[in-house]
Amino acid sequence: MEWVDQRTLKTSKRLNELDKLLLRFVRILEKYFEYVVTSGYVTILFGRARATEDTDFLVKDVDEEKFKEF
């Protein structure tokens, strides 16, 4: 893995179904919120096995109207 810029990590990891789902979801999420992927998925991304495949996000606080738009 290598950093391309401050926001982009390049990897040769072959995408699995969880990766594809996450990427589809964040393409929508990033249109509305500032966010970071945390916890379990980061562990999976770096190649560790986990009993669960949960994905957690931290999202910057937004007002109710922005949330409804999402």
HTML snippet that shows the backbone in 3Dmol.js (N, CA, C, O; Angstrom):
<script src="https://3Dmol.org/build/3Dmol-min.js"></script>
<div id="view" style="width:600px;height:400px;position:relative"></div>
<script>
const pdb = `
ATOM      1  N   MET A   1       0.832  -1.172   0.000  1.00  0.00           N
ATOM      2  CA  MET A   1       0.000   0.000   0.000  1.00  0.00           C
ATOM      3  C   MET A   1       0.878   1.237   0.000  1.00  0.00           C
ATOM      4  O   MET A   1       1.978   1.246   0.552  1.00  0.00           O
ATOM      5  N   GLU A   2       0.364   2.279  -0.633  1.00  0.00           N
ATOM      6  CA  GLU A   2       1.081   3.551  -0.615  1.00  0.00           C
ATOM      7  C   GLU A   2       0.087   4.695  -0.672  1.00  0.00           C
ATOM      8  O   GLU A   2      -0.983   4.579  -1.270  1.00  0.00           O
ATOM      9  N   TRP A   3       0.455   5.800  -0.042  1.00  0.00           N
ATOM     10  CA  TRP A   3      -0.382   6.988  -0.065  1.00  0.00           C
ATOM     11  C   TRP A   3      -0.151   7.727  -1.380  1.00  0.00           C
ATOM     12  O   TRP A   3       0.990   8.000  -1.753  1.00  0.00           O
ATOM     13  N   VAL A   4      -1.234   8.048  -2.076  1.00  0.00           N
ATOM     14  CA  VAL A   4      -1.172   8.819  -3.308  1.00  0.00           C
ATOM     15  C   VAL A   4      -1.206  10.305  -2.960  1.00  0.00           C
ATOM     16  O   VAL A   4      -0.460  11.097  -3.535  1.00  0.00           O
ATOM     17  N   ASP A   5      -2.058  10.675  -2.033  1.00  0.00           N
ATOM     18  CA  ASP A   5      -2.140  12.023  -1.492  1.00  0.00           C
ATOM     19  C   ASP A   5      -2.691  11.901  -0.072  1.00  0.00           C
ATOM     20  O   ASP A   5      -2.785  10.794   0.457  1.00  0.00           O
ATOM     21  N   GLN A   6      -3.052  13.012   0.546  1.00  0.00           N
ATOM     22  CA  GLN A   6      -3.488  12.972   1.941  1.00  0.00           C
ATOM     23  C   GLN A   6      -4.792  12.211   2.153  1.00  0.00           C
ATOM     24  O   GLN A   6      -5.092  11.807   3.277  1.00  0.00           O
ATOM     25  N   ARG A   7      -5.563  12.013   1.103  1.00  0.00           N
ATOM     26  CA  ARG A   7      -6.859  11.343   1.242  1.00  0.00           C
ATOM     27  C   ARG A   7      -6.933   9.998   0.536  1.00  0.00           C
ATOM     28  O   ARG A   7      -7.934   9.293   0.668  1.00  0.00           O
ATOM     29  N   THR A   8      -5.899   9.626  -0.210  1.00  0.00           N
ATOM     30  CA  THR A   8      -6.004   8.447  -1.064  1.00  0.00           C
ATOM     31  C   THR A   8      -4.911   7.433  -0.767  1.00  0.00           C
ATOM     32  O   THR A   8      -3.722   7.753  -0.803  1.00  0.00           O
ATOM     33  N   LEU A   9      -5.326   6.212  -0.475  1.00  0.00           N
ATOM     34  CA  LEU A   9      -4.417   5.106  -0.234  1.00  0.00           C
ATOM     35  C   LEU A   9      -4.553   4.132  -1.389  1.00  0.00           C
ATOM     36  O   LEU A   9      -5.653   3.658  -1.673  1.00  0.00           O
ATOM     37  N   LYS A  10      -3.458   3.830  -2.053  1.00  0.00           N
ATOM     38  CA  LYS A  10      -3.467   2.897  -3.175  1.00  0.00           C
ATOM     39  C   LYS A  10      -3.042   1.518  -2.670  1.00  0.00           C
ATOM     40  O   LYS A  10      -2.072   1.383  -1.924  1.00  0.00           O
ATOM     41  N   THR A  11      -3.788   0.504  -3.094  1.00  0.00           N
ATOM     42  CA  THR A  11      -3.494  -0.858  -2.658  1.00  0.00           C
ATOM     43  C   THR A  11      -3.663  -1.818  -3.826  1.00  0.00           C
ATOM     44  O   THR A  11      -4.406  -1.542  -4.769  1.00  0.00           O
ATOM     45  N   SER A  12      -2.982  -2.926  -3.757  1.00  0.00           N
ATOM     46  CA  SER A  12      -3.136  -3.945  -4.794  1.00  0.00           C
ATOM     47  C   SER A  12      -4.129  -5.023  -4.344  1.00  0.00           C
ATOM     48  O   SER A  12      -4.293  -6.047  -5.009  1.00  0.00           O
ATOM     49  N   LYS A  13      -4.788  -4.777  -3.208  1.00  0.00           N
ATOM     50  CA  LYS A  13      -5.753  -5.736  -2.669  1.00  0.00           C
ATOM     51  C   LYS A  13      -6.874  -5.975  -3.678  1.00  0.00           C
ATOM     52  O   LYS A  13      -7.421  -5.028  -4.243  1.00  0.00           O
ATOM     53  N   ARG A  14      -7.205  -7.219  -3.896  1.00  0.00           N
ATOM     54  CA  ARG A  14      -8.315  -7.566  -4.774  1.00  0.00           C
ATOM     55  C   ARG A  14      -9.621  -7.270  -4.036  1.00  0.00           C
ATOM     56  O   ARG A  14      -9.816  -7.713  -2.904  1.00  0.00           O
ATOM     57  N   LEU A  15     -10.510  -6.522  -4.682  1.00  0.00           N
ATOM     58  CA  LEU A  15     -11.751  -6.133  -4.032  1.00  0.00           C
ATOM     59  C   LEU A  15     -12.680  -7.327  -3.859  1.00  0.00           C
ATOM     60  O   LEU A  15     -12.913  -8.095  -4.792  1.00  0.00           O
ATOM     61  N   ASN A  16     -13.204  -7.465  -2.643  1.00  0.00           N
ATOM     62  CA  ASN A  16     -14.213  -8.491  -2.389  1.00  0.00           C
ATOM     63  C   ASN A  16     -15.587  -7.817  -2.337  1.00  0.00           C
ATOM     64  O   ASN A  16     -15.691  -6.610  -2.558  1.00  0.00           O
ATOM     65  N   GLU A  17     -16.625  -8.575  -2.052  1.00  0.00           N
ATOM     66  CA  GLU A  17     -17.979  -8.012  -2.053  1.00  0.00           C
ATOM     67  C   GLU A  17     -18.156  -6.939  -0.982  1.00  0.00           C
ATOM     68  O   GLU A  17     -18.854  -5.951  -1.213  1.00  0.00           O
ATOM     69  N   LEU A  18     -17.538  -7.115   0.180  1.00  0.00           N
ATOM     70  CA  LEU A  18     -17.619  -6.100   1.231  1.00  0.00           C
ATOM     71  C   LEU A  18     -16.972  -4.798   0.756  1.00  0.00           C
ATOM     72  O   LEU A  18     -17.529  -3.720   0.965  1.00  0.00           O
ATOM     73  N   ASP A  19     -15.804  -4.889   0.119  1.00  0.00           N
ATOM     74  CA  ASP A  19     -15.126  -3.703  -0.408  1.00  0.00           C
ATOM     75  C   ASP A  19     -16.009  -2.980  -1.422  1.00  0.00           C
ATOM     76  O   ASP A  19     -16.130  -1.755  -1.389  1.00  0.00           O
ATOM     77  N   LYS A  20     -16.617  -3.738  -2.313  1.00  0.00           N
ATOM     78  CA  LYS A  20     -17.460  -3.144  -3.356  1.00  0.00           C
ATOM     79  C   LYS A  20     -18.683  -2.455  -2.756  1.00  0.00           C
ATOM     80  O   LYS A  20     -19.076  -1.375  -3.197  1.00  0.00           O
ATOM     81  N   LEU A  21     -19.280  -3.086  -1.750  1.00  0.00           N
ATOM     82  CA  LEU A  21     -20.422  -2.488  -1.065  1.00  0.00           C
ATOM     83  C   LEU A  21     -20.012  -1.182  -0.389  1.00  0.00           C
ATOM     84  O   LEU A  21     -20.702  -0.170  -0.507  1.00  0.00           O
ATOM     85  N   LEU A  22     -18.901  -1.213   0.310  1.00  0.00           N
ATOM     86  CA  LEU A  22     -18.414  -0.014   0.991  1.00  0.00           C
ATOM     87  C   LEU A  22     -18.162   1.114  -0.011  1.00  0.00           C
ATOM     88  O   LEU A  22     -18.559   2.254   0.230  1.00  0.00           O
ATOM     89  N   LEU A  23     -17.515   0.811  -1.115  1.00  0.00           N
ATOM     90  CA  LEU A  23     -17.228   1.840  -2.117  1.00  0.00           C
ATOM     91  C   LEU A  23     -18.494   2.424  -2.722  1.00  0.00           C
ATOM     92  O   LEU A  23     -18.567   3.630  -2.957  1.00  0.00           O
ATOM     93  N   ARG A  24     -19.488   1.589  -2.976  1.00  0.00           N
ATOM     94  CA  ARG A  24     -20.764   2.110  -3.490  1.00  0.00           C
ATOM     95  C   ARG A  24     -21.422   3.036  -2.470  1.00  0.00           C
ATOM     96  O   ARG A  24     -21.956   4.087  -2.825  1.00  0.00           O
ATOM     97  N   PHE A  25     -21.377   2.635  -1.210  1.00  0.00           N
ATOM     98  CA  PHE A  25     -21.998   3.439  -0.161  1.00  0.00           C
ATOM     99  C   PHE A  25     -21.278   4.771   0.027  1.00  0.00           C
ATOM    100  O   PHE A  25     -21.934   5.808   0.128  1.00  0.00           O
ATOM    101  N   VAL A  26     -19.950   4.767   0.075  1.00  0.00           N
ATOM    102  CA  VAL A  26     -19.246   6.032   0.323  1.00  0.00           C
ATOM    103  C   VAL A  26     -19.342   6.989  -0.862  1.00  0.00           C
ATOM    104  O   VAL A  26     -19.212   8.199  -0.677  1.00  0.00           O
ATOM    105  N   ARG A  27     -19.562   6.487  -2.055  1.00  0.00           N
ATOM    106  CA  ARG A  27     -19.788   7.379  -3.205  1.00  0.00           C
ATOM    107  C   ARG A  27     -21.054   8.202  -3.002  1.00  0.00           C
ATOM    108  O   ARG A  27     -21.125   9.349  -3.441  1.00  0.00           O
ATOM    109  N   ILE A  28     -22.043   7.630  -2.346  1.00  0.00           N
ATOM    110  CA  ILE A  28     -23.254   8.371  -2.007  1.00  0.00           C
ATOM    111  C   ILE A  28     -22.987   9.266  -0.796  1.00  0.00           C
ATOM    112  O   ILE A  28     -23.309  10.454  -0.811  1.00  0.00           O
ATOM    113  N   LEU A  29     -22.405   8.695   0.238  1.00  0.00           N
ATOM    114  CA  LEU A  29     -22.157   9.410   1.486  1.00  0.00           C
ATOM    115  C   LEU A  29     -21.346  10.679   1.275  1.00  0.00           C
ATOM    116  O   LEU A  29     -21.653  11.712   1.871  1.00  0.00           O
ATOM    117  N   GLU A  30     -20.315  10.622   0.437  1.00  0.00           N
ATOM    118  CA  GLU A  30     -19.426  11.765   0.261  1.00  0.00           C
ATOM    119  C   GLU A  30     -20.095  12.946  -0.436  1.00  0.00           C
ATOM    120  O   GLU A  30     -19.569  14.059  -0.399  1.00  0.00           O
ATOM    121  N   LYS A  31     -21.227  12.727  -1.061  1.00  0.00           N
ATOM    122  CA  LYS A  31     -21.967  13.826  -1.679  1.00  0.00           C
ATOM    123  C   LYS A  31     -22.649  14.701  -0.629  1.00  0.00           C
ATOM    124  O   LYS A  31     -23.003  15.847  -0.907  1.00  0.00           O
ATOM    125  N   TYR A  32     -22.830  14.167   0.568  1.00  0.00           N
ATOM    126  CA  TYR A  32     -23.594  14.851   1.605  1.00  0.00           C
ATOM    127  C   TYR A  32     -22.797  15.175   2.869  1.00  0.00           C
ATOM    128  O   TYR A  32     -23.102  16.152   3.553  1.00  0.00           O
ATOM    129  N   PHE A  33     -21.792  14.379   3.185  1.00  0.00           N
ATOM    130  CA  PHE A  33     -21.121  14.505   4.482  1.00  0.00           C
ATOM    131  C   PHE A  33     -19.606  14.416   4.363  1.00  0.00           C
ATOM    132  O   PHE A  33     -19.064  13.853   3.411  1.00  0.00           O
ATOM    133  N   GLU A  34     -18.947  14.987   5.352  1.00  0.00           N
ATOM    134  CA  GLU A  34     -17.537  14.675   5.573  1.00  0.00           C
ATOM    135  C   GLU A  34     -17.546  13.454   6.490  1.00  0.00           C
ATOM    136  O   GLU A  34     -18.317  13.408   7.449  1.00  0.00           O
ATOM    137  N   TYR A  35     -16.710  12.482   6.209  1.00  0.00           N
ATOM    138  CA  TYR A  35     -16.770  11.236   6.963  1.00  0.00           C
ATOM    139  C   TYR A  35     -15.385  10.588   7.013  1.00  0.00           C
ATOM    140  O   TYR A  35     -14.461  10.975   6.296  1.00  0.00           O
ATOM    141  N   VAL A  36     -15.282   9.598   7.878  1.00  0.00           N
ATOM    142  CA  VAL A  36     -14.105   8.739   7.926  1.00  0.00           C
ATOM    143  C   VAL A  36     -14.583   7.324   8.229  1.00  0.00           C
ATOM    144  O   VAL A  36     -15.478   7.127   9.050  1.00  0.00           O
ATOM    145  N   VAL A  37     -13.986   6.347   7.565  1.00  0.00           N
ATOM    146  CA  VAL A  37     -14.282   4.931   7.832  1.00  0.00           C
ATOM    147  C   VAL A  37     -13.391   4.520   8.998  1.00  0.00           C
ATOM    148  O   VAL A  37     -12.197   4.821   9.011  1.00  0.00           O
ATOM    149  N   THR A  38     -13.970   3.837   9.968  1.00  0.00           N
ATOM    150  CA  THR A  38     -13.229   3.490  11.184  1.00  0.00           C
ATOM    151  C   THR A  38     -13.376   2.009  11.511  1.00  0.00           C
ATOM    152  O   THR A  38     -14.043   1.252  10.806  1.00  0.00           O
ATOM    153  N   SER A  39     -12.744   1.636  12.580  1.00  0.00           N
ATOM    154  CA  SER A  39     -12.966   0.365  13.257  1.00  0.00           C
ATOM    155  C   SER A  39     -12.737  -0.878  12.408  1.00  0.00           C
ATOM    156  O   SER A  39     -11.686  -1.028  11.785  1.00  0.00           O
ATOM    157  N   GLY A  40     -13.724  -1.765  12.385  1.00  0.00           N
ATOM    158  CA  GLY A  40     -13.574  -3.092  11.799  1.00  0.00           C
ATOM    159  C   GLY A  40     -13.122  -3.114  10.362  1.00  0.00           C
ATOM    160  O   GLY A  40     -12.262  -3.916  10.000  1.00  0.00           O
ATOM    161  N   TYR A  41     -13.683  -2.245   9.524  1.00  0.00           N
ATOM    162  CA  TYR A  41     -13.311  -2.297   8.111  1.00  0.00           C
ATOM    163  C   TYR A  41     -11.852  -1.937   7.892  1.00  0.00           C
ATOM    164  O   TYR A  41     -11.206  -2.510   7.014  1.00  0.00           O
ATOM    165  N   VAL A  42     -11.326  -1.017   8.656  1.00  0.00           N
ATOM    166  CA  VAL A  42      -9.916  -0.648   8.503  1.00  0.00           C
ATOM    167  C   VAL A  42      -9.038  -1.870   8.761  1.00  0.00           C
ATOM    168  O   VAL A  42      -8.052  -2.091   8.058  1.00  0.00           O
ATOM    169  N   THR A  43      -9.393  -2.647   9.753  1.00  0.00           N
ATOM    170  CA  THR A  43      -8.669  -3.882  10.047  1.00  0.00           C
ATOM    171  C   THR A  43      -8.734  -4.842   8.867  1.00  0.00           C
ATOM    172  O   THR A  43      -7.726  -5.433   8.481  1.00  0.00           O
ATOM    173  N   ILE A  44      -9.930  -4.994   8.293  1.00  0.00           N
ATOM    174  CA  ILE A  44     -10.111  -5.871   7.139  1.00  0.00           C
ATOM    175  C   ILE A  44      -9.303  -5.372   5.947  1.00  0.00           C
ATOM    176  O   ILE A  44      -8.661  -6.160   5.253  1.00  0.00           O
ATOM    177  N   LEU A  45      -9.335  -4.059   5.710  1.00  0.00           N
ATOM    178  CA  LEU A  45      -8.602  -3.461   4.597  1.00  0.00           C
ATOM    179  C   LEU A  45      -7.107  -3.794   4.663  1.00  0.00           C
ATOM    180  O   LEU A  45      -6.471  -4.043   3.639  1.00  0.00           O
ATOM    181  N   PHE A  46      -6.568  -3.795   5.859  1.00  0.00           N
ATOM    182  CA  PHE A  46      -5.146  -4.092   6.023  1.00  0.00           C
ATOM    183  C   PHE A  46      -4.854  -5.585   6.124  1.00  0.00           C
ATOM    184  O   PHE A  46      -3.744  -5.984   6.478  1.00  0.00           O
ATOM    185  N   GLY A  47      -5.864  -6.418   5.808  1.00  0.00           N
ATOM    186  CA  GLY A  47      -5.613  -7.837   5.655  1.00  0.00           C
ATOM    187  C   GLY A  47      -5.853  -8.717   6.849  1.00  0.00           C
ATOM    188  O   GLY A  47      -5.556  -9.910   6.796  1.00  0.00           O
ATOM    189  N   ARG A  48      -6.378  -8.177   7.923  1.00  0.00           N
ATOM    190  CA  ARG A  48      -6.643  -8.993   9.101  1.00  0.00           C
ATOM    191  C   ARG A  48      -8.022  -9.627   9.004  1.00  0.00           C
ATOM    192  O   ARG A  48      -8.953  -9.015   8.481  1.00  0.00           O
ATOM    193  N   ALA A  49      -8.155 -10.823   9.492  1.00  0.00           N
ATOM    194  CA  ALA A  49      -9.452 -11.502   9.545  1.00  0.00           C
ATOM    195  C   ALA A  49     -10.218 -11.020  10.767  1.00  0.00           C
ATOM    196  O   ALA A  49      -9.631 -10.716  11.806  1.00  0.00           O
ATOM    197  N   ARG A  50     -11.532 -10.955  10.629  1.00  0.00           N
ATOM    198  CA  ARG A  50     -12.390 -10.560  11.752  1.00  0.00           C
ATOM    199  C   ARG A  50     -13.593 -11.485  11.795  1.00  0.00           C
ATOM    200  O   ARG A  50     -14.021 -12.023  10.774  1.00  0.00           O
ATOM    201  N   ALA A  51     -14.127 -11.660  12.985  1.00  0.00           N
ATOM    202  CA  ALA A  51     -15.312 -12.500  13.146  1.00  0.00           C
ATOM    203  C   ALA A  51     -16.537 -11.850  12.502  1.00  0.00           C
ATOM    204  O   ALA A  51     -17.436 -12.544  12.026  1.00  0.00           O
ATOM    205  N   THR A  52     -16.568 -10.526  12.489  1.00  0.00           N
ATOM    206  CA  THR A  52     -17.673  -9.799  11.856  1.00  0.00           C
ATOM    207  C   THR A  52     -17.098  -8.909  10.764  1.00  0.00           C
ATOM    208  O   THR A  52     -15.905  -8.605  10.754  1.00  0.00           O
ATOM    209  N   GLU A  53     -17.957  -8.502   9.852  1.00  0.00           N
ATOM    210  CA  GLU A  53     -17.515  -7.629   8.772  1.00  0.00           C
ATOM    211  C   GLU A  53     -18.246  -6.301   8.839  1.00  0.00           C
ATOM    212  O   GLU A  53     -18.614  -5.732   7.811  1.00  0.00           O
ATOM    213  N   ASP A  54     -18.457  -5.803  10.064  1.00  0.00           N
ATOM    214  CA  ASP A  54     -19.145  -4.533  10.234  1.00  0.00           C
ATOM    215  C   ASP A  54     -18.274  -3.383   9.739  1.00  0.00           C
ATOM    216  O   ASP A  54     -17.046  -3.471   9.723  1.00  0.00           O
ATOM    217  N   THR A  55     -18.930  -2.324   9.344  1.00  0.00           N
ATOM    218  CA  THR A  55     -18.244  -1.135   8.881  1.00  0.00           C
ATOM    219  C   THR A  55     -18.789   0.050   9.660  1.00  0.00           C
ATOM    220  O   THR A  55     -20.000   0.269   9.710  1.00  0.00           O
ATOM    221  N   ASP A  56     -17.894   0.805  10.264  1.00  0.00           N
ATOM    222  CA  ASP A  56     -18.294   1.953  11.066  1.00  0.00           C
ATOM    223  C   ASP A  56     -17.800   3.233  10.417  1.00  0.00           C
ATOM    224  O   ASP A  56     -16.735   3.264   9.799  1.00  0.00           O
ATOM    225  N   PHE A  57     -18.591   4.292  10.565  1.00  0.00           N
ATOM    226  CA  PHE A  57     -18.255   5.595  10.017  1.00  0.00           C
ATOM    227  C   PHE A  57     -18.409   6.644  11.096  1.00  0.00           C
ATOM    228  O   PHE A  57     -19.286   6.543  11.953  1.00  0.00           O
ATOM    229  N   LEU A  58     -17.566   7.636  11.051  1.00  0.00           N
ATOM    230  CA  LEU A  58     -17.785   8.861  11.814  1.00  0.00           C
ATOM    231  C   LEU A  58     -18.152   9.913  10.787  1.00  0.00           C
ATOM    232  O   LEU A  58     -17.461  10.086   9.783  1.00  0.00           O
ATOM    233  N   VAL A  59     -19.249  10.618  11.048  1.00  0.00           N
ATOM    234  CA  VAL A  59     -19.749  11.619  10.118  1.00  0.00           C
ATOM    235  C   VAL A  59     -19.777  12.957  10.832  1.00  0.00           C
ATOM    236  O   VAL A  59     -20.252  13.059  11.963  1.00  0.00           O
ATOM    237  N   LYS A  60     -19.263  13.991  10.160  1.00  0.00           N
ATOM    238  CA  LYS A  60     -19.270  15.327  10.731  1.00  0.00           C
ATOM    239  C   LYS A  60     -20.712  15.767  10.957  1.00  0.00           C
ATOM    240  O   LYS A  60     -21.589  15.502  10.135  1.00  0.00           O
ATOM    241  N   ASP A  61     -20.942  16.432  12.062  1.00  0.00           N
ATOM    242  CA  ASP A  61     -22.266  16.900  12.435  1.00  0.00           C
ATOM    243  C   ASP A  61     -22.873  17.764  11.325  1.00  0.00           C
ATOM    244  O   ASP A  61     -22.217  18.656  10.787  1.00  0.00           O
ATOM    245  N   VAL A  62     -24.138  17.484  10.992  1.00  0.00           N
ATOM    246  CA  VAL A  62     -24.858  18.250   9.975  1.00  0.00           C
ATOM    247  C   VAL A  62     -26.237  18.610  10.514  1.00  0.00           C
ATOM    248  O   VAL A  62     -26.733  18.008  11.465  1.00  0.00           O
ATOM    249  N   ASP A  63     -26.835  19.603   9.883  1.00  0.00           N
ATOM    250  CA  ASP A  63     -28.174  19.986  10.323  1.00  0.00           C
ATOM    251  C   ASP A  63     -29.226  19.013   9.779  1.00  0.00           C
ATOM    252  O   ASP A  63     -28.940  18.171   8.928  1.00  0.00           O
ATOM    253  N   GLU A  64     -30.428  19.152  10.286  1.00  0.00           N
ATOM    254  CA  GLU A  64     -31.501  18.226   9.936  1.00  0.00           C
ATOM    255  C   GLU A  64     -31.834  18.277   8.445  1.00  0.00           C
ATOM    256  O   GLU A  64     -32.116  17.242   7.840  1.00  0.00           O
ATOM    257  N   GLU A  65     -31.805  19.455   7.856  1.00  0.00           N
ATOM    258  CA  GLU A  65     -32.131  19.577   6.429  1.00  0.00           C
ATOM    259  C   GLU A  65     -31.134  18.818   5.555  1.00  0.00           C
ATOM    260  O   GLU A  65     -31.525  18.145   4.602  1.00  0.00           O
ATOM    261  N   LYS A  66     -29.854  18.929   5.881  1.00  0.00           N
ATOM    262  CA  LYS A  66     -28.829  18.219   5.115  1.00  0.00           C
ATOM    263  C   LYS A  66     -29.031  16.700   5.265  1.00  0.00           C
ATOM    264  O   LYS A  66     -28.874  15.949   4.303  1.00  0.00           O
ATOM    265  N   PHE A  67     -29.376  16.268   6.463  1.00  0.00           N
ATOM    266  CA  PHE A  67     -29.613  14.841   6.692  1.00  0.00           C
ATOM    267  C   PHE A  67     -30.819  14.358   5.882  1.00  0.00           C
ATOM    268  O   PHE A  67     -30.776  13.283   5.284  1.00  0.00           O
ATOM    269  N   LYS A  68     -31.888  15.148   5.863  1.00  0.00           N
ATOM    270  CA  LYS A  68     -33.070  14.779   5.085  1.00  0.00           C
ATOM    271  C   LYS A  68     -32.748  14.691   3.600  1.00  0.00           C
ATOM    272  O   LYS A  68     -33.261  13.821   2.898  1.00  0.00           O
ATOM    273  N   GLU A  69     -31.896  15.597   3.126  1.00  0.00           N
ATOM    274  CA  GLU A  69     -31.473  15.577   1.724  1.00  0.00           C
ATOM    275  C   GLU A  69     -30.759  14.272   1.393  1.00  0.00           C
ATOM    276  O   GLU A  69     -30.937  13.713   0.310  1.00  0.00           O
ATOM    277  N   PHE A  70     -29.959  13.798   2.323  1.00  0.00           N
ATOM    278  CA  PHE A  70     -29.242  12.531   2.168  1.00  0.00           C
ATOM    279  C   PHE A  70     -30.225  11.394   1.993  1.00  0.00           C
ATOM    280  O   PHE A  70     -29.816  10.242   1.846  1.00  0.00           O
TER     281      PHE A  70
END
`;
const viewer = $3Dmol.createViewer("view");
viewer.addModel(pdb, "pdb");
viewer.setStyle({}, {cartoon: {color: "spectrum"}});
viewer.zoomTo();
viewer.render();
</script>
